[in-house]
Structures are given as structure tokens and as C-alpha cells.
Amino acid sequence: MKAMLAKRLVADRMGWDDDRATQEFAWLELMVDYKFDHYQGYGAGHRFYIHLLQWLSSFKAGVDRECAYVLLRKRLVYVSQREMHHLVNLSWAKIATEMRAAIARRMQIPVYQVTHLAEARRQFEVMQERTLYVGVSDGARIDVFRRYNEDTISNEQVVPMAEISETKQESLCKKLKGRLDKLGANEPATFEWVCLIDDFTGSGTSSIRLEPTGWDGKVDKFIKDNALQQKQPFIAEGAHIQVHHYLASAWAADQVVDLLRQYQAQRGQFTFIPSFSHKLPPDIKIDATADPALEALLKSRYDPSIENDHTKKDIWLGYKQCGLPLMLDHNAPNNSVATLWARSKPAKDTYIPANHMSPLFPRRQRHSDAL
């Protein structure tokens, strides 16, 4: 679809006069060129304007359609690939800060002295070598993280997935032993610091959660699979497990901090450290108190056929009702308001034709209904 035709159709849908259209398209063109057209969830040949037209058409002309456009124009937080890579680049500084703080506690010295005292510097250097970096999701961009820190981190310290085989563990420890020997260090060839790295958490539940049956989530799975059942020394006793997210909602960050504190009380042999490159401000959340008209529209234009066993029911404000107007360049978080990412499924019994949902940024699902 040619750009001029797309603009005319959008203006017709919205009922804009020439002045309003000129104003809005100045902003739209900037965002389309810089961000929206590069969304990785679009299929081959698809562009933002096609999805915008379909999305706007799913709302009634007039107040409803204008309210939906305000969600895009005023509330949407779109994190581009370049911006996410910037958050990746900030991660090492967060990790190093926690390492220095741990050494300062161990030596009972002020943190600033870690960079001045010879023994503290030696311990920091050894700790860097005895650190393992684990990508716990495909969004962790562990390859990008490694490239940003190529002078600090070796390939033998980076693992792209949380499931680490015994053979891989043995190889990692063998190569660690070689690095420690070069330093003249006598410390064991086991990892005393493990960084579990993920891209985003909107509710905190994917990282750590307490179910009626016990603990669950990526952190618990990693500990059970790699730390509690070691057939050979791999993760040191008393190791620090740093759970680092590039981006988090304010509520999710609080949840992760609180739950890791509870989890550590039961896993006392490890120290768990939450960290984040950036936390979103709490006031971005859409809810009935702050945004009554928008929340009412999202609820009234909701089609339950988008639900599955993972998301559960009533997700017009997203999974766990997080209410985030958030979009990531590589995919739409299901914590975001559903109208941004959800597509109706007419084959389902729960489908409501009058509320057919057409996504602005289609989400690539990792979970589907159980068979």
C-alpha cells in the first residue's frame, strides 16, 4: 500500500481535517520510520499503516476511535532495538556494582576501597573470572551482551540457555581452571557468581513465583537443575545468584525483590540479588482509576476468544491485569493491554464477532492452549 493512500485512509477513518492530519502525520511519519515499521512481529511485506487501518476500524467511529488513537499517540511506550541494546549495554555496570558491594562486605571495607586496595582488586578480578552469565529466555540477547563486554567476558563464561548439561558444566569448569591458573589464583574452579539474564518482566511471575504446590519460575528451575543436584562441583557453595532484567515494570520489580527475599530464606546456601537496567515508572499503567474511559473501552471491546490456558481469563488489561501500554521491538509482552497485540480466533466457541480484535502489533505466542 502506497504511503499517500494509507495516510488518506487513516485520515478518513479518524475524520481529521487538513490541520489535524498535518499535525498527526508529522508525528506518525517519525515514529513509523524510526520504530513502528521495524517491529519484528510483522510478516514479510507488512507495514505499520496496514495494521493501523485494521486496528482503527475495529473501534466505532467517533469517541471510541479517538480514545483508541490516544492510546497510541499519548500512552504507548515502544522500546526499539537500539534502545533495548542500550539497556543491554548498561547491564555490566549493574553487575559490577553488586560484585564490588559483595567484596566490600566480605572484607568489611567501604565499597570505594575495592578499587584501591590490592587484595580487593585481586578478589574482584578472580570473581570476574568465576562468574557465569546465563540467558534464561530467547529475548535475553546474550550474544549482544557478550559483544558489548568482549574485553571483560570470555565466550567460556556465557551460556545461551538455562538448561546446562553435565558435559557442558564440566567443560565450563575446565576452562575456568585454565583462566584461574593464568591469574595464579588458588580459588576452586567453580562459579561463585551466576547472572541469570532476561529481557523484560511485567508481572515478575516468569522469574519467580510461589504456587500452592511450591516455588516455580526460571530462578527456581535453574537452582533445582544446576545447583541442588550437582554430580560434580559446578556452582560454589554460598554463590551469589544475580537475577538481572534489562527492563521491568515497577510492580514486577517490587515482586521480584520481595519473592527473592522469601526464596533466599529457604535456599540459605545462596545469596539472591535482583537488579534491573531500567524500571518503568508506575504511572504508565492503565487502570480504571487513572484512565476510566480508556479502561472501559478496552473492556467493552474485548473478545474472550484471545484467551488461552496460559493467559487465563479477562485479560483486556493484559496478563495479570498489568495494564502496560508497552511494546518491545521483537515482540509484544502479554502484560500489555490486549488490544495492542491480540488477534481474535473466530473458530472458538467464545468468539464475539461484534468485538473482533485486530492487533496493532501482533504478538508471537510462546504458549498455546493445552491439548
N, C-alpha and C positions, 0 to 999 in steps of 0.2 A: 504494500500500500504506500503510495507516494505521500511524502510529508505534508504537502499542502492540502490534499484531500483529507488526511487524518485530522489535521487541525480544524478544518471546516466542519467535519462531522462531530468532533468534540465540542466545538463552539455551539453547534446546533443542539446537541444533547443538553448542554448546560444553559442554553438560552442567553448566551453572552452577547452584549453589543460590542461594537468595534473597540471602544476604550477598554472594556473589561477583558476582551480577548487579547488585546495587545499586552496588557499588564500580565495576564496569566501565562501567556505563551513565552514571554521573556523568561519567566521562572522555569516553566516546563522544559523548554529547549535546553537550558543549562543543566537541569537535573537528568534529562534523558541522555544527553551527550556524555555527561560526566559519570553518571551512575546507572540509571534505570535500564538502559538498553544493554548493559553488560551483565544483567542478572543471569546467573548460570542455570537457573531453573527453566528458562525459556527454551523451547525446541528450536531446531535448525530453521532459520529464516524468520522466526518470530521476533517481533519487536514490541516495545512497551505500549505504543499507541493502540495496537490491536487489542491488547488486554484491557487497556483503559476504557476503550469504547464498550467492550463487552461488560466490563465491571459497572460502569456508569449506567448502562441500560438495564441492569438488574434492579435498580432503585427507581422509585416513582419520580417522575419529573417534578421539579419544584423544590420544596423544602427538604425532602428526603435526599434527593440527589445532591443538593448543595451541602447538606450535612455530611454526606459521604465524601464529597470533594474536600471539605475542611479537614477530614481525617488524613487525606493525602497531603494537602497543602500545608497544614499547620502542625499536625501531630506526628506524622511519620518520622521515625529515626532510621535512616538507611545507612548501614555500615558497608562501605565499599571495600574492595580487595586491598587497595592501598592503605586504607585506614585500619583494616584488620592486621595487615602486615606491620603497621606501626605499633599496634598493641603487642604483637609477637616480639618486636624489637625491644620493647620495654621490659620484657619478662626477665631477662638475665639480671638486670639491676635489682628487681624484686627478690629474686632467688639469692643473689649475693648478699643482700642486706640481711636476710634471715640467717644465712651462714655465719656472717660476722657476729650477729647477735648471739648465736649459739656458742661460738668460740669464746665470746666475752663472758657469757655465763659460766662456761666450763672453767675458764682461767680466773674468774672473779675480778675482771678488769672492766673499765669503761669501754664501750664499743669503739670509740675513736682510736683507742690504743691498739686495736687489732692491726691497723695498717702501719704502726710504728715499732712495735716490739718484734724482735727477730723470731722468737718462738711462736708468737701468734701468727705471724706471716707464714711460717713453716706449716703450722696446722691448717691454715686456710688453703695453702697450696695442695696439701695432701687431701683435704676434704674435697677440693675441686675434682681431683682425680678419682676419689671414691664416691662420686655422685653418678647416679643413673637417671637418665631422662626418658620417660615413658609416655608416648602418645596414647591416650585412652579412648580416642574416637578418630574417625577419618577427618574430622574438622580441626584436629589439633595442629595441623600444618607443621609437623615435627621436622620435615625436610627444610622448611623455611626457617624454623627456629635454629636448626643446625647451621645453616648457611650464614645467618646473622652473627653467629658466635663461633666461627671456624677457627679463630685464634685461641679460643678458650676451651672448646669442647671437641673431643675426637669422635669419629664415627663409632668407635667401640663403646661409647657411653650412651648411645641413642638407640632406643628400641621403638619401632612404629606401632606396636600393639601391646596390650596388657597381658596377653597370654604368652608367657615366655617358657619355652620348652626346657627340659633339663639339659639337653645338649647345648642350647643357646646360653643358659646360665653358666655352664662350665666354660664355654668359650669366653664369655664376658669376664669372668673371674681370672682366667688365664692371662688375658690381655691386660687386665688391671694389675696383675702381679708384675708384668713387664714394665708398666709405667711407674709403679712404686719403686721397683729396683733402680730405675734410671734416676729417681729422686734420692735414692739412698734412704728410703723410708722403711721402717720396720713394721708398720701397721699391717693388720691382716688384709688379704686380698678379697675383702667383702665390701659391699656398698653400705656406707654409713649414712648416705643421704639419697633419697629417692624422690624425684619430682614427677608427680602424675599430672600431665598437662592436658587440658581440654580447652575448647574454643569458647563455649558460652554455657551459662546456666541461667535459666529463667525462673525455676522453682527450687532448684537445689536437689531434687529427688533423684536425678540420674547419677549424681555423685555419691550421695549418702542419704539413706532414709531408714527409719525404724518401722518395720511392718509388724503386725500381730505375731508373725512367726519368727521375728528376729531381725537382725540387721541385713540390709541389702544395698545394692548400688555398686558403682565402679570401684570405689575405695575398698569396700568390704570384699569384693570379689578378688581384687588384686592381693590383698593381705592373705586371704584364705588360700589362694592358688600358689602364691610365690613366697610367702613369709612364714606361714604357720606349718607348712608341710615340706620343709626343706630336707631333701635327702643328702644334700651336700651344702656346706656353708655358701650362702649367696648374699643375703641381706643381714647385716650385722645386728647383733642384739643391741637394743637401745637406739636403733636407727631413727633418723628423722624422716618422716613421710610428708613431703610438702605437696599439697593439693592446690595446683595453680590453674586459674581460669584467665583467659585473655579478657573476657567480658562477662559481667554478671549484673542481674537486676539487683537493686538494693535489698529487696526482700530475700532473694535467693542467697545473697552473700551472708546475710544475718543467719539464715537457716543452716548454711554450710558451717559457719563458725560455731554455732550452738551445737549442732549434731556431732561435729568432730570432737568437741569438748566432751560430750557424753560418750562417744565411741572410745576415746582415749582412756576413759575411766575403766573400760572393760578390756582394753588392749594396752595395759600399762607398760609393756615391754617396748613400745614405740611412742615417739612424740609426733603428733599430727599438727601440721602448720597450714592454715588456709592463707592463700594470697590471690590477688587479682591485679591484672594490669590496669583495669578501669572498672568502676562500678557506676551503673546508670543511676541518675537521680531518681528518688522515689516519686517525684511529681509528674513523671511521664506516664504513669499508669492511668488507664481509662477505667472509670467506675461510675456507679450511679450517683455518688456524692458530688464528684468534681465535674462529671460530664453527663448529666441526666438525659439530655436529648440524644446524644450520640449512643449512649448505652441502650436507651430504649429502641433506637433504630436497629442496632446490631441484634438485639433480642427479637424484635418483631420480624426481621428479615432473615431469620435463622432456619436452616434446613437440617434436621437431625440425621439425614442420610450421610452426612460427612463423618459421623462418629464411628469409632471402631473400639475394639477391646482395650486398646492402649489409652486412647484419649478419654474414654468413658463418656458420660452424657453431659449435655448442657455446656458446650464449650464456645458459646458466642464470644466470650472474652478470652478464649484460648484455654489450653490445658491448665488445670488447677485454677482457672479463672484469674490468671495473672494480669490480663488486660494490657499487654505490652503492644504499643504501636511500632514494633521493631521489625526490621528486615536485614538479614545478613546477605552479603553478595553471593554466597554459594548456595544458600537455601533459606527458606522461611522457618523460623522457630515455631513449633506448635503452641508455644506460650503466647504468641502474638494473637491479636483479635482475629477470629476465624475468617472474617470477610476478606482479609488481605491475601489469604493463602488457600482457602478450602474450595474444593470443587464438588458440587452435588453429584450423587450417584443415583440416577433415575431407576436403576434396576432394583433398588432396595425397597422394602415394604414401608420404610419410614419416610420415603421421599415426599416432599411437599412441592408440587410443581410451581405454585404461586411464589414460593420462596427460593427458587432455583439460585444457587450461588455459583458465580463465575469468578475465579481468582484473579486478582491484580498481579500477584507474584506466586505462581503455582509452586506448591511445596512438593519436594520429592520425599515420599514417605519411607521411613525405615521400619515401621511397624504396620502390620495389617491385621485384619480380623483373624482370630484363631479358627482353624478348620475343624 
